[in-house]
Amino acid sequence: MTFKFLLYRLLQSQALHILCLWAIILLWGYTGLVKLLDFESSHRAMRNQVFGNQAADVLVWLVPLAELLAAGLTAFARSRFAGLILSFFLMASFTLYILFVITNRFGRIPCSCGGIIETLSWEQHLLLNCFYLLIITYALLRQRLLFYSHGLTYQERRCGARN
């Protein structure tokens, strides 16, 4: 068996695809809800970040709502591709931010995330984010394979129809 064949078989795995989707939905649902349910703590943590207080006051609402939107979009077949794209950009942004923190680009290390994730070091958080980037990338590739294997039109692919 060649690597290309094994990769193709992995991309066709329905169980792995569903597991990845659930992992993504649970991550965004959990992190978004924790930030909104413990809003005061989230607001303090956001104001301790390296950007200004005005940006923090916007981001304290924008980040958890974007996370919940990513979870919601990913949960439904018609909007799944959009949810995965949003997930990829959110996770890539968070990962880039962590890289800046670890490499001391900001001159100081701000406080970390809330919930269970706050127990991780910045390096562990980076590894978790990279793992999730792989999961999201796999889910995106699998979703694309589903679109093309069913012979969908551009409009149907864009809307996530017949998935």
DRENTORKOL-3810 file (N, C-alpha, C; in nm, 4 decimals):
REM DRENTORKOL-3810
@n.u->0.0837; n.v->-0.1186; n.w->0.0000; ca.u->0.0000; ca.v->0.0000; ca.w->0.0000; c.u->0.0883; c.v->0.1250; c.w->0.0000
@n.u->0.0472; n.v->0.2194; n.w->-0.0778; ca.u->0.1228; ca.v->0.3434; ca.w->-0.0851; c.u->0.0686; c.v->0.4439; c.w->0.0151
@n.u->0.1503; n.v->0.5442; n.w->0.0430; ca.u->0.1083; ca.v->0.6504; ca.w->0.1349; c.u->-0.0153; c.v->0.7226; c.w->0.0822
@n.u->-0.0184; n.v->0.7447; n.w->-0.0491; ca.u->-0.1324; ca.v->0.8142; ca.w->-0.1104; c.u->-0.2608; c.v->0.7343; c.w->-0.0887
@n.u->-0.2540; n.v->0.6009; n.w->-0.1043; ca.u->-0.3704; ca.v->0.5164; ca.w->-0.0834; c.u->-0.4161; c.v->0.5210; c.w->0.0627
@n.u->-0.3214; n.v->0.5127; n.w->0.1561; ca.u->-0.3560; ca.v->0.5184; ca.w->0.2986; c.u->-0.4187; c.v->0.6526; c.w->0.3353
@n.u->-0.3640; n.v->0.7597; n.w->0.2801; ca.u->-0.4195; ca.v->0.8922; ca.w->0.3057; c.u->-0.5613; c.v->0.9018; c.w->0.2516
@n.u->-0.5830; n.v->0.8483; n.w->0.1331; ca.u->-0.7166; ca.v->0.8500; ca.w->0.0736; c.u->-0.8153; c.v->0.7703; c.w->0.1586
@n.u->-0.7736; n.v->0.6542; n.w->0.2079; ca.u->-0.8616; ca.v->0.5718; ca.w->0.2937; c.u->-0.8934; c.v->0.6440; c.w->0.4249
@n.u->-0.7939; n.v->0.7131; n.w->0.4804; ca.u->-0.8158; ca.v->0.7889; ca.w->0.6028; c.u->-0.9171; c.v->0.9004; c.w->0.5793
@n.u->-0.9048; n.v->0.9676; n.w->0.4668; ca.u->-0.9985; ca.v->1.0748; ca.w->0.4354; c.u->-1.1399; c.v->1.0226; c.w->0.4145
@n.u->-1.1539; n.v->0.8978; n.w->0.3773; ca.u->-1.2859; ca.v->0.8399; ca.w->0.3554; c.u->-1.3508; c.v->0.7884; c.w->0.4832
@n.u->-1.2795; n.v->0.7859; n.w->0.5934; ca.u->-1.3308; ca.v->0.7296; ca.w->0.7179; c.u->-1.4412; c.v->0.8174; c.w->0.7764
@n.u->-1.5633; n.v->0.7687; n.w->0.7730; ca.u->-1.6787; ca.v->0.8421; ca.w->0.8251; c.u->-1.6710; c.v->0.8562; c.w->0.9776
@n.u->-1.6297; n.v->0.7499; n.w->1.0461; ca.u->-1.6228; ca.v->0.7541; ca.w->1.1926; c.u->-1.5212; c.v->0.8571; c.w->1.2400
@n.u->-1.4048; n.v->0.8607; n.w->1.1752; ca.u->-1.3031; ca.v->0.9586; ca.w->1.2124; c.u->-1.3520; c.v->1.1008; c.w->1.1850
@n.u->-1.4217; n.v->1.1181; n.w->1.0746; ca.u->-1.4759; ca.v->1.2497; ca.w->1.0399; c.u->-1.5747; c.v->1.2970; c.w->1.1470
@n.u->-1.6640; n.v->1.2097; n.w->1.1868; ca.u->-1.7635; ca.v->1.2457; ca.w->1.2894; c.u->-1.6954; c.v->1.2748; c.w->1.4226
@n.u->-1.5954; n.v->1.1950; n.w->1.4587; ca.u->-1.5205; ca.v->1.2180; ca.w->1.5819; c.u->-1.4527; c.v->1.3557; c.w->1.5791
@n.u->-1.3923; n.v->1.3897; n.w->1.4671; ca.u->-1.3281; ca.v->1.5216; ca.w->1.4536; c.u->-1.4298; c.v->1.6341; c.w->1.4639
@n.u->-1.5442; n.v->1.6178; n.w->1.3992; ca.u->-1.6480; ca.v->1.7212; ca.w->1.4056; c.u->-1.6949; c.v->1.7423; c.w->1.5496
@n.u->-1.7164; n.v->1.6324; n.w->1.6221; ca.u->-1.7584; ca.v->1.6437; ca.w->1.7620; c.u->-1.6511; c.v->1.7108; c.w->1.8473
@n.u->-1.5248; n.v->1.6778; n.w->1.8221; ca.u->-1.4154; ca.v->1.7403; ca.w->1.8975; c.u->-1.4128; c.v->1.8910; c.w->1.8736
@n.u->-1.4351; n.v->1.9322; n.w->1.7506; ca.u->-1.4366; ca.v->2.0749; ca.w->1.7163; c.u->-1.5561; c.v->2.1438; c.w->1.7809
@n.u->-1.6727; n.v->2.0834; n.w->1.7681; ca.u->-1.7951; ca.v->2.1421; ca.w->1.8246; c.u->-1.7835; c.v->2.1545; c.w->1.9763
@n.u->-1.7339; n.v->2.0499; n.w->2.0416; ca.u->-1.7197; ca.v->2.0532; ca.w->2.1877; c.u->-1.6173; c.v->2.1573; c.w->2.2320
@n.u->-1.5063; n.v->2.1681; n.w->2.1598; ca.u->-1.4050; ca.v->2.2682; ca.w->2.1950; c.u->-1.4631; c.v->2.4089; c.w->2.1896
@n.u->-1.5233; n.v->2.4454; n.w->2.0760; ca.u->-1.5764; ca.v->2.5817; ca.w->2.0612; c.u->-1.6952; c.v->2.6056; c.w->2.1537
@n.u->-1.7806; n.v->2.5057; n.w->2.1681; ca.u->-1.8946; ca.v->2.5221; ca.w->2.2580; c.u->-1.8500; c.v->2.5442; c.w->2.4017
@n.u->-1.7540; n.v->2.4632; n.w->2.4456; ca.u->-1.7024; ca.v->2.4741; ca.w->2.5826; c.u->-1.6338; c.v->2.6092; c.w->2.6054
@n.u->-1.5400; n.v->2.6433; n.w->2.5175; ca.u->-1.4625; ca.v->2.7665; ca.w->2.5413; c.u->-1.5517; c.v->2.8907; c.w->2.5310
@n.u->-1.6443; n.v->2.8906; n.w->2.4351; ca.u->-1.7341; ca.v->3.0049; ca.w->2.4220; c.u->-1.8249; c.v->3.0210; c.w->2.5433
@n.u->-1.8827; n.v->2.9100; n.w->2.5894; ca.u->-1.9720; ca.v->2.9158; ca.w->2.7059; c.u->-1.8986; c.v->2.9539; c.w->2.8337
@n.u->-1.7797; n.v->2.8990; n.w->2.8547; ca.u->-1.7023; ca.v->2.9322; ca.w->2.9748; c.u->-1.6739; c.v->3.0822; c.w->2.9795
@n.u->-1.6369; n.v->3.1388; n.w->2.8663; ca.u->-1.6062; ca.v->3.2828; ca.w->2.8619; c.u->-1.7296; c.v->3.3669; c.w->2.8895
@n.u->-1.8449; n.v->3.3257; n.w->2.8410; ca.u->-1.9666; ca.v->3.4039; ca.w->2.8644; c.u->-2.0233; c.v->3.3814; c.w->3.0046
@n.u->-2.0153; n.v->3.2586; n.w->3.0550; ca.u->-2.0698; ca.v->3.2298; ca.w->3.1883; c.u->-1.9860; c.v->3.2916; c.w->3.2992
@n.u->-1.8564; n.v->3.3018; n.w->3.2786; ca.u->-1.7682; ca.v->3.3668; ca.w->3.3755; c.u->-1.7169; c.v->3.4965; c.w->3.3130
@n.u->-1.8111; n.v->3.5831; n.w->3.2783; ca.u->-1.7800; ca.v->3.7024; ca.w->3.2001; c.u->-1.6837; c.v->3.7958; c.w->3.2720
@n.u->-1.7022; n.v->3.8151; n.w->3.4018; ca.u->-1.6134; ca.v->3.9068; ca.w->3.4756; c.u->-1.4684; c.v->3.8612; c.w->3.4693
@n.u->-1.4461; n.v->3.7338; n.w->3.4903; ca.u->-1.3109; ca.v->3.6792; ca.w->3.4836; c.u->-1.2552; c.v->3.6903; c.w->3.3418
@n.u->-1.3389; n.v->3.6604; n.w->3.2439; ca.u->-1.2968; ca.v->3.6718; ca.w->3.1042; c.u->-1.2623; c.v->3.8158; c.w->3.0688
@n.u->-1.3411; n.v->3.9079; n.w->3.1201; ca.u->-1.3172; ca.v->4.0501; ca.w->3.0922; c.u->-1.1845; c.v->4.0953; c.w->3.1539
@n.u->-1.1585; n.v->4.0542; n.w->3.2779; ca.u->-1.0306; ca.v->4.0878; ca.w->3.3417; c.u->-0.9139; c.v->4.0275; c.w->3.2642
@n.u->-0.9287; n.v->3.9003; n.w->3.2254; ca.u->-0.8219; ca.v->3.8325; ca.w->3.1507; c.u->-0.7985; c.v->3.9005; c.w->3.0159
@n.u->-0.9060; n.v->3.9398; n.w->2.9495; ca.u->-0.8920; ca.v->4.0045; ca.w->2.8195; c.u->-0.8243; c.v->4.1408; c.w->2.8334
@n.u->-0.8556; n.v->4.2135; n.w->2.9407; ca.u->-0.7931; ca.v->4.3442; ca.w->2.9624; c.u->-0.6460; c.v->4.3310; c.w->3.0025
@n.u->-0.6039; n.v->4.2126; n.w->3.0428; ca.u->-0.4641; ca.v->4.1891; ca.w->3.0765; c.u->-0.3815; c.v->4.1486; c.w->2.9543
@n.u->-0.4463; n.v->4.1340; n.w->2.8412; ca.u->-0.3748; ca.v->4.0981; ca.w->2.7189; c.u->-0.2964; c.v->4.2178; c.w->2.6673
@n.u->-0.2223; n.v->4.1975; n.w->2.5609; ca.u->-0.1279; ca.v->4.2983; ca.w->2.5130; c.u->-0.1919; c.v->4.4091; c.w->2.4299
@n.u->-0.3166; n.v->4.3930; n.w->2.3890; ca.u->-0.3819; ca.v->4.4979; ca.w->2.3134; c.u->-0.4541; c.v->4.5909; c.w->2.4091
@n.u->-0.4972; n.v->4.7056; n.w->2.3608; ca.u->-0.5582; ca.v->4.8071; ca.w->2.4457; c.u->-0.6918; c.v->4.7657; c.w->2.5049
@n.u->-0.7365; n.v->4.8452; n.w->2.6025; ca.u->-0.8629; ca.v->4.8153; ca.w->2.6707; c.u->-0.9832; c.v->4.8263; c.w->2.5779
@n.u->-0.9790; n.v->4.9192; n.w->2.4821; ca.u->-1.0915; ca.v->4.9308; ca.w->2.3890; c.u->-1.1047; c.v->4.8051; c.w->2.3050
@n.u->-0.9924; n.v->4.7541; n.w->2.2561; ca.u->-0.9954; ca.v->4.6290; ca.w->2.1791; c.u->-1.0410; c.v->4.5135; c.w->2.2682
@n.u->-0.9948; n.v->4.5122; n.w->2.3909; ca.u->-1.0330; ca.v->4.4055; ca.w->2.4841; c.u->-1.1830; c.v->4.4074; c.w->2.5112
@n.u->-1.2398; n.v->4.5277; n.w->2.5230; ca.u->-1.3835; ca.v->4.5392; ca.w->2.5488; c.u->-1.4672; c.v->4.4858; c.w->2.4325
@n.u->-1.4145; n.v->4.4934; n.w->2.3111; ca.u->-1.4828; ca.v->4.4366; ca.w->2.1946; c.u->-1.4572; c.v->4.2867; c.w->2.1868
@n.u->-1.3324; n.v->4.2481; n.w->2.2049; ca.u->-1.2949; ca.v->4.1073; ca.w->2.1910; c.u->-1.3566; c.v->4.0184; c.w->2.2986
@n.u->-1.3852; n.v->4.0737; n.w->2.4151; ca.u->-1.4437; ca.v->3.9933; ca.w->2.5225; c.u->-1.5813; c.v->3.9401; c.w->2.4802
@n.u->-1.6482; n.v->4.0096; n.w->2.3904; ca.u->-1.7753; ca.v->3.9614; ca.w->2.3343; c.u->-1.7536; c.v->3.8880; c.w->2.2020
@n.u->-1.6671; n.v->3.9416; n.w->2.1179; ca.u->-1.6473; ca.v->3.8888; ca.w->1.9835; c.u->-1.5900; c.v->3.7467; c.w->1.9843
@n.u->-1.4909; n.v->3.7212; n.w->2.0674; ca.u->-1.4254; ca.v->3.5896; ca.w->2.0682; c.u->-1.5216; c.v->3.4777; c.w->2.1088
@n.u->-1.5914; n.v->3.4884; n.w->2.2238; ca.u->-1.6807; ca.v->3.3770; ca.w->2.2586; c.u->-1.7985; c.v->3.3618; c.w->2.1609
@n.u->-1.8472; n.v->3.4735; n.w->2.1078; ca.u->-1.9565; ca.v->3.4620; ca.w->2.0106; c.u->-1.9081; c.v->3.3965; c.w->1.8819
@n.u->-1.7862; n.v->3.4277; n.w->1.8386; ca.u->-1.7293; ca.v->3.3631; ca.w->1.7201; c.u->-1.7071; c.v->3.2135; c.w->1.7463
@n.u->-1.6638; n.v->3.1793; n.w->1.8677; ca.u->-1.6445; ca.v->3.0384; ca.w->1.9026; c.u->-1.7776; c.v->2.9634; c.w->1.9011
@n.u->-1.8801; n.v->3.0222; n.w->1.9582; ca.u->-2.0117; ca.v->2.9582; ca.w->1.9578; c.u->-2.0688; c.v->2.9495; c.w->1.8168
@n.u->-2.0444; n.v->3.0528; n.w->1.7362; ca.u->-2.0887; ca.v->3.0495; ca.w->1.5967; c.u->-2.0181; c.v->2.9369; c.w->1.5215
@n.u->-1.8879; n.v->2.9207; n.w->1.5436; ca.u->-1.8137; ca.v->2.8125; ca.w->1.4786; c.u->-1.8709; c.v->2.6761; c.w->1.5195
@n.u->-1.9027; n.v->2.6605; n.w->1.6469; ca.u->-1.9618; ca.v->2.5340; ca.w->1.6942; c.u->-2.0974; c.v->2.5111; c.w->1.6283
@n.u->-2.1790; n.v->2.6148; n.w->1.6262; ca.u->-2.3128; ca.v->2.6019; ca.w->1.5675; c.u->-2.3089; c.v->2.5730; c.w->1.4182
@n.u->-2.2254; n.v->2.6442; n.w->1.3458; ca.u->-2.2155; ca.v->2.6213; ca.w->1.2013; c.u->-2.1626; c.v->2.4815; c.w->1.1703
@n.u->-2.0673; n.v->2.4358; n.w->1.2478; ca.u->-2.0073; ca.v->2.3040; ca.w->1.2248; c.u->-2.1065; c.v->2.1918; c.w->1.2567
@n.u->-2.2000; n.v->2.2178; n.w->1.3448; ca.u->-2.2947; ca.v->2.1145; ca.w->1.3878; c.u->-2.3949; c.v->2.0751; c.w->1.2795
@n.u->-2.4207; n.v->2.1639; n.w->1.1844; ca.u->-2.5241; ca.v->2.1371; ca.w->1.0843; c.u->-2.4622; c.v->2.1193; c.w->0.9459
@n.u->-2.5088; n.v->2.0195; n.w->0.8738; ca.u->-2.4508; ca.v->1.9834; ca.w->0.7445; c.u->-2.4531; c.v->2.0998; c.w->0.6455
@n.u->-2.5599; n.v->2.1761; n.w->0.6421; ca.u->-2.5722; ca.v->2.2846; ca.w->0.5433; c.u->-2.4713; c.v->2.3961; c.w->0.5658
@n.u->-2.4251; n.v->2.4125; n.w->0.6894; ca.u->-2.3329; ca.v->2.5219; ca.w->0.7198; c.u->-2.1957; c.v->2.4707; c.w->0.7657
@n.u->-2.1747; n.v->2.3422; n.w->0.7572; ca.u->-2.0542; ca.v->2.2805; ca.w->0.8133; c.u->-1.9254; c.v->2.3356; c.w->0.7529
@n.u->-1.9216; n.v->2.3508; n.w->0.6224; ca.u->-1.7988; ca.v->2.3981; ca.w->0.5589; c.u->-1.7639; c.v->2.5384; c.w->0.6092
@n.u->-1.8637; n.v->2.6257; n.w->0.6208; ca.u->-1.8399; ca.v->2.7613; ca.w->0.6733; c.u->-1.7911; c.v->2.7539; c.w->0.8176
@n.u->-1.8488; n.v->2.6629; n.w->0.8973; ca.u->-1.8049; ca.v->2.6462; ca.w->1.0354; c.u->-1.6615; c.v->2.5981; c.w->1.0454
@n.u->-1.6229; n.v->2.5105; n.w->0.9554; ca.u->-1.4855; ca.v->2.4599; ca.w->0.9559; c.u->-1.3870; c.v->2.5671; c.w->0.9098
@n.u->-1.4267; n.v->2.6480; n.w->0.8137; ca.u->-1.3411; ca.v->2.7587; ca.w->0.7699; c.u->-1.3227; c.v->2.8578; c.w->0.8851
@n.u->-1.4328; n.v->2.8939; n.w->0.9518; ca.u->-1.4246; ca.v->2.9838; ca.w->1.0676; c.u->-1.3383; c.v->2.9208; c.w->1.1770
@n.u->-1.3561; n.v->2.7924; n.w->1.2011; ca.u->-1.2757; ca.v->2.7210; ca.w->1.3012; c.u->-1.1278; c.v->2.7285; c.w->1.2679
@n.u->-1.0959; n.v->2.7083; n.w->1.1408; ca.u->-0.9555; ca.v->2.7117; ca.w->1.1000; c.u->-0.8954; c.v->2.8497; c.w->1.1256
@n.u->-0.9663; n.v->2.9543; n.w->1.0874; ca.u->-0.9118; ca.v->3.0890; ca.w->1.1056; c.u->-0.9040; c.v->3.1283; c.w->1.2535
@n.u->-1.0023; n.v->3.0889; n.w->1.3326; ca.u->-0.9952; ca.v->3.1153; ca.w->1.4770; c.u->-0.8743; c.v->3.0444; c.w->1.5387
@n.u->-0.8611; n.v->2.9151; n.w->1.5097; ca.u->-0.7521; ca.v->2.8379; ca.w->1.5704; c.u->-0.6167; c.v->2.8852; c.w->1.5200
@n.u->-0.6074; n.v->2.9196; n.w->1.3923; ca.u->-0.4810; ca.v->2.9704; ca.w->1.3388; c.u->-0.4449; c.v->3.1024; c.w->1.4068
@n.u->-0.5437; n.v->3.1888; n.w->1.4301; ca.u->-0.5190; ca.v->3.3167; ca.w->1.4980; c.u->-0.4731; c.v->3.2949; c.w->1.6414
@n.u->-0.5411; n.v->3.2051; n.w->1.7129; ca.u->-0.5028; ca.v->3.1769; ca.w->1.8516; c.u->-0.3627; c.v->3.1156; c.w->1.8578
@n.u->-0.3317; n.v->3.0284; n.w->1.7626; ca.u->-0.2006; ca.v->2.9637; ca.w->1.7594; c.u->-0.0910; c.v->3.0651; c.w->1.7311
@n.u->-0.1163; n.v->3.1544; n.w->1.6382; ca.u->-0.0198; ca.v->3.2601; ca.w->1.6079; c.u->0.0021; c.v->3.3502; c.w->1.7301
@n.u->-0.1035; n.v->3.3825; n.w->1.8002; ca.u->-0.0940; ca.v->3.4633; ca.w->1.9213; c.u->-0.0061; c.v->3.3925; c.w->2.0255
@n.u->-0.0275; n.v->3.2634; n.w->2.0436; ca.u->0.0523; ca.v->3.1870; ca.w->2.1404; c.u->0.1988; c.v->3.1838; c.w->2.0985
@n.u->0.2233; n.v->3.1694; n.w->1.9697; ca.u->0.3623; ca.v->3.1742; ca.w->1.9210; c.u->0.4266; c.v->3.3084; c.w->1.9541
@n.u->0.3526; n.v->3.4166; n.w->1.9391; ca.u->0.4044; ca.v->3.5488; ca.w->1.9750; c.u->0.4326; c.v->3.5582; c.w->2.1247
@n.u->0.3468; n.v->3.4999; n.w->2.2061; ca.u->0.3685; ca.v->3.5010; ca.w->2.3511; c.u->0.4934; c.v->3.4208; c.w->2.3863
@n.u->0.5037; n.v->3.3005; n.w->2.3315; ca.u->0.6166; ca.v->3.2128; ca.w->2.3636; c.u->0.7489; c.v->3.2743; c.w->2.3191
@n.u->0.7505; n.v->3.3399; n.w->2.2049; ca.u->0.8745; ca.v->3.4000; ca.w->2.1539; c.u->0.8967; c.v->3.5406; c.w->2.2080
@n.u->0.8158; n.v->3.5802; n.w->2.3055; ca.u->0.8304; ca.v->3.7079; ca.w->2.3763; c.u->0.8236; c.v->3.8304; c.w->2.2835
@n.u->0.7357; n.v->3.8241; n.w->2.1850; ca.u->0.7171; ca.v->3.9367; ca.w->2.0924; c.u->0.6447; c.v->4.0542; c.w->2.1576
@n.u->0.5764; n.v->4.0285; n.w->2.2679; ca.u->0.4988; ca.v->4.1333; ca.w->2.3333; c.u->0.5722; c.v->4.1981; c.w->2.4499
@n.u->0.6862; n.v->4.1432; n.w->2.4888; ca.u->0.7612; ca.v->4.1997; ca.w->2.5991; c.u->0.7163; c.v->4.1514; c.w->2.7355
@n.u->0.6017; n.v->4.0877; n.w->2.7415; ca.u->0.5511; ca.v->4.0303; ca.w->2.8668; c.u->0.4611; c.v->3.9133; c.w->2.8324
@n.u->0.4355; n.v->3.8302; n.w->2.9308; ca.u->0.3473; ca.v->3.7157; ca.w->2.9091; c.u->0.2139; c.v->3.7458; c.w->2.9763
@n.u->0.1083; n.v->3.7621; n.w->2.8955; ca.u->-0.0239; ca.v->3.7875; ca.w->2.9540; c.u->-0.0791; c.v->3.6603; c.w->3.0177
@n.u->-0.1858; n.v->3.6773; n.w->3.0928; ca.u->-0.2463; ca.v->3.5588; ca.w->3.1550; c.u->-0.3075; c.v->3.4705; c.w->3.0475
@n.u->-0.3297; n.v->3.3458; n.w->3.0825; ca.u->-0.3759; ca.v->3.2487; ca.w->2.9841; c.u->-0.5276; c.v->3.2413; c.w->2.9790
@n.u->-0.5777; n.v->3.1403; n.w->2.9102; ca.u->-0.7209; ca.v->3.1196; ca.w->2.8902; c.u->-0.7896; c.v->3.0723; c.w->3.0174
@n.u->-0.9205; n.v->3.0629; n.w->3.0106; ca.u->-0.9979; ca.v->3.0183; ca.w->3.1252; c.u->-1.0381; c.v->2.8726; c.w->3.1130
@n.u->-1.1102; n.v->2.8264; n.w->3.2134; ca.u->-1.1589; ca.v->2.6892; ca.w->3.2126; c.u->-1.0466; c.v->2.5893; c.w->3.2329
@n.u->-1.0665; n.v->2.4707; n.w->3.1802; ca.u->-0.9685; ca.v->2.3629; ca.w->3.1941; c.u->-0.8373; c.v->2.4003; c.w->3.1250
@n.u->-0.8454; n.v->2.4770; n.w->3.0182; ca.u->-0.7275; ca.v->2.5106; ca.w->2.9386; c.u->-0.6296; c.v->2.5977; c.w->3.0169
@n.u->-0.6757; n.v->2.6683; n.w->3.1197; ca.u->-0.5852; ca.v->2.7556; ca.w->3.1944; c.u->-0.4810; c.v->2.6778; c.w->3.2739
@n.u->-0.5017; n.v->2.5481; n.w->3.2914; ca.u->-0.4033; ca.v->2.4668; ca.w->3.3631; c.u->-0.2837; c.v->2.4305; c.w->3.2743
@n.u->-0.2927; n.v->2.4565; n.w->3.1447; ca.u->-0.1842; ca.v->2.4243; ca.w->3.0520; c.u->-0.0798; c.v->2.5351; c.w->3.0496
@n.u->0.0445; n.v->2.4960; n.w->3.0266; ca.u->0.1489; ca.v->2.5962; ca.w->3.0019; c.u->0.1278; c.v->2.6508; c.w->2.8613
@n.u->0.1983; n.v->2.7582; n.w->2.8278; ca.u->0.1855; ca.v->2.8151; ca.w->2.6930; c.u->0.2324; c.v->2.7139; c.w->2.5882
@n.u->0.3363; n.v->2.6362; n.w->2.6190; ca.u->0.3863; ca.v->2.5369; ca.w->2.5243; c.u->0.2852; c.v->2.4241; c.w->2.5046
@n.u->0.2229; n.v->2.3799; n.w->2.6138; ca.u->0.1193; ca.v->2.2776; ca.w->2.6034; c.u->-0.0017; c.v->2.3305; c.w->2.5277
@n.u->-0.0345; n.v->2.4551; n.w->2.5516; ca.u->-0.1462; ca.v->2.5183; ca.w->2.4812; c.u->-0.1163; c.v->2.5238; c.w->2.3309
@n.u->0.0083; n.v->2.5543; n.w->2.2955; ca.u->0.0488; ca.v->2.5562; ca.w->2.1550; c.u->0.0322; c.v->2.4177; c.w->2.0924
@n.u->0.0739; n.v->2.3133; n.w->2.1637; ca.u->0.0586; ca.v->2.1764; ca.w->2.1126; c.u->-0.0885; c.v->2.1404; c.w->2.0946
@n.u->-0.1723; n.v->2.1782; n.w->2.1906; ca.u->-0.3157; ca.v->2.1524; ca.w->2.1793; c.u->-0.3731; c.v->2.2234; c.w->2.0569
@n.u->-0.3355; n.v->2.3495; n.w->2.0375; ca.u->-0.3849; ca.v->2.4247; ca.w->1.9224; c.u->-0.3381; c.v->2.3620; c.w->1.7910
@n.u->-0.2127; n.v->2.3186; n.w->1.7853; ca.u->-0.1614; ca.v->2.2541; ca.w->1.6639; c.u->-0.2369; c.v->2.1243; c.w->1.6364
@n.u->-0.2663; n.v->2.0489; n.w->1.7415; ca.u->-0.3451; ca.v->1.9270; ca.w->1.7273; c.u->-0.4829; c.v->1.9590; c.w->1.6702
@n.u->-0.5465; n.v->2.0626; n.w->1.7245; ca.u->-0.6783; ca.v->2.1020; ca.w->1.6740; c.u->-0.6702; c.v->2.1570; c.w->1.5322
@n.u->-0.5621; n.v->2.2233; n.w->1.4971; ca.u->-0.5456; ca.v->2.2679; ca.w->1.3577; c.u->-0.5412; c.v->2.1469; c.w->1.2640
@n.u->-0.4754; n.v->2.0411; n.w->1.3072; ca.u->-0.4723; ca.v->1.9182; ca.w->1.2268; c.u->-0.6119; c.v->1.8568; c.w->1.2142
@n.u->-0.6845; n.v->1.8526; n.w->1.3246; ca.u->-0.8206; ca.v->1.7978; ca.w->1.3228; c.u->-0.9097; c.v->1.8798; c.w->1.2296
@n.u->-0.9014; n.v->2.0108; n.w->1.2406; ca.u->-0.9840; ca.v->2.0980; ca.w->1.1567; c.u->-0.9456; c.v->2.0830; c.w->1.0098
@n.u->-0.8157; n.v->2.0752; n.w->0.9827; ca.u->-0.7699; ca.v->2.0571; ca.w->0.8444; c.u->-0.8201; c.v->1.9247; c.w->0.7885
@n.u->-0.8117; n.v->1.8177; n.w->0.8685; ca.u->-0.8648; ca.v->1.6886; ca.w->0.8255; c.u->-1.0146; c.v->1.7006; c.w->0.7949
@n.u->-1.0896; n.v->1.7626; n.w->0.8853; ca.u->-1.2345; ca.v->1.7759; ca.w->0.8659; c.u->-1.2658; c.v->1.8569; c.w->0.7392
@n.u->-1.1876; n.v->1.9606; n.w->0.7139; ca.u->-1.2060; ca.v->2.0391; ca.w->0.5917; c.u->-1.1790; c.v->1.9547; c.w->0.4672
@n.u->-1.0694; n.v->1.8785; n.w->0.4692; ca.u->-1.0380; ca.v->1.7934; ca.w->0.3542; c.u->-1.1450; c.v->1.6867; c.w->0.3339
@n.u->-1.1901; n.v->1.6294; n.w->0.4421; ca.u->-1.2954; ca.v->1.5266; ca.w->0.4353; c.u->-1.4249; c.v->1.5861; c.w->0.3826
@n.u->-1.4573; n.v->1.7053; n.w->0.4281; ca.u->-1.5788; ca.v->1.7726; ca.w->0.3825; c.u->-1.5695; c.v->1.8010; c.w->0.2322
@n.u->-1.4532; n.v->1.8441; n.w->0.1885; ca.u->-1.4309; ca.v->1.8703; ca.w->0.0458; c.u->-1.4432; c.v->1.7417; c.w->-0.0350
@n.u->-1.3885; n.v->1.6328; n.w->0.0180; ca.u->-1.3988; ca.v->1.5038; ca.w->-0.0494; c.u->-1.5449; c.v->1.4612; c.w->-0.0604
@n.u->-1.6233; n.v->1.4846; n.w->0.0432; ca.u->-1.7661; ca.v->1.4521; ca.w->0.0383; c.u->-1.8357; c.v->1.5297; c.w->-0.0726
@n.u->-1.8038; n.v->1.6581; n.w->-0.0843; ca.u->-1.8657; ca.v->1.7406; ca.w->-0.1879; c.u->-1.8356; c.v->1.6851; c.w->-0.3261
@n.u->-1.7083; n.v->1.6587; n.w->-0.3525; ca.u->-1.6690; ca.v->1.6178; ca.w->-0.4868; c.u->-1.7075; c.v->1.4741; c.w->-0.5171
@n.u->-1.7152; n.v->1.3898; n.w->-0.4167; ca.u->-1.7504; ca.v->1.2497; ca.w->-0.4420; c.u->-1.8987; c.v->1.2340; c.w->-0.4734
@n.u->-1.9802; n.v->1.3324; n.w->-0.4376; ca.u->-2.1232; ca.v->1.3260; ca.w->-0.4661; c.u->-2.1610; c.v->1.4052; c.w->-0.5909
@n.u->-2.0634; n.v->1.4590; n.w->-0.6606; ca.u->-2.0904; ca.v->1.5302; ca.w->-0.7847; c.u->-2.1775; c.v->1.6529; c.w->-0.7662
@n.u->-2.1560; n.v->1.7267; n.w->-0.6600; ca.u->-2.2391; ca.v->1.8427; ca.w->-0.6326; c.u->-2.1989; c.v->1.9611; c.w->-0.7198
@n.u->-2.2947; n.v->2.0460; n.w->-0.7472; ca.u->-2.2659; ca.v->2.1691; ca.w->-0.8195; c.u->-2.2007; c.v->2.2691; c.w->-0.7254
@n.u->-2.1493; n.v->2.3776; n.w->-0.7826; ca.u->-2.0873; ca.v->2.4820; ca.w->-0.7004; c.u->-2.1859; c.v->2.5343; c.w->-0.5970
@n.u->-2.3099; n.v->2.5616; n.w->-0.6379; ca.u->-2.4099; ca.v->2.6167; ca.w->-0.5461; c.u->-2.4391; c.v->2.5178; c.w->-0.4334
@n.u->-2.4495; n.v->2.3916; n.w->-0.4664; ca.u->-2.4755; ca.v->2.2907; ca.w->-0.3631; c.u->-2.3573; c.v->2.2777; c.w->-0.2679
@n.u->-2.2344; n.v->2.2853; n.w->-0.3214; ca.u->-2.1173; ca.v->2.2780; ca.w->-0.2341; c.u->-2.1135; c.v->2.3982; c.w->-0.1425
@n.u->-2.1441; n.v->2.5159; n.w->-0.1956; ca.u->-2.1395; ca.v->2.6392; ca.w->-0.1176; c.u->-2.2413; c.v->2.6342; c.w->-0.0043
@n.u->-2.3570; n.v->2.5762; n.w->-0.0301; ca.u->-2.4626; ca.v->2.5705; ca.w->0.0706; c.u->-2.4539; c.v->2.4445; c.w->0.1579
@n.u->-2.3685; n.v->2.3507; n.w->0.1207; ca.u->-2.3557; ca.v->2.2286; ca.w->0.2005; c.u->-2.4705; c.v->2.1335; c.w->0.1795
@n.u->-2.5395; n.v->2.1413; n.w->0.0667; ca.u->-2.6570; ca.v->2.0597; ca.w->0.0412; c.u->-2.6191; c.v->1.9128; c.w->0.0195
@n.u->-2.7147; n.v->1.8258; n.w->0.0413; ca.u->-2.7023; ca.v->1.6808; ca.w->0.0202; c.u->-2.5802; c.v->1.6224; c.w->0.0889
@n.u->-2.5475; n.v->1.6710; n.w->0.2056; ca.u->-2.4287; ca.v->1.6219; ca.w->0.2754; c.u->-2.4716; c.v->1.5223; c.w->0.3753
END
